[in-house]
C-alpha cells in the first residue's frame, strides 16, 4: 500500500480490501468467542470433563480463532470485496 508507483485503482482496491478484512475479522472473532463460551460447557459435559472447563475454553478459543483466520475471514472477504467496492465506487 505504500508503493506510490502503483496505479490509483489498485491502491484503492488494496486499501479497501485491508479495511474490509479488519472489519470482518473483528466481527468474526467476537462471534466465535461468544460461541466458544456457549459451547464449552456442553462439550465438557458430553466428555465428562466439567472439572477441566477452565482448560478447555482457551483451547477451543485458539481452535476457533485459527479456523476463522484460515477459512472464514478470507471466504467472506472474497465474496464481499467486489460487490462492496463496486457499490462504494459508484457513489464517488
Residue pairs with C-beta under 8 A, 6 or more apart in sequence:
1 11
1 14
1 15
1 18
3 11
6 14
12 85
12 89
13 81
13 85
16 81
16 84
16 85
16 88
17 77
17 81
20 77
20 80
20 81
20 84
21 73
21 77
24 73
24 76
24 77
24 80
25 68
25 69
25 73
28 68
28 72
28 73
28 76
29 65
29 68
32 61
32 64
32 65
32 67
32 68
33 61
33 64
35 64
36 57
36 60
36 61
36 64
37 57
39 60
40 53
40 56
40 57
40 60
41 50
41 53
43 56
43 60
44 50
44 52
44 53
44 56
49 56
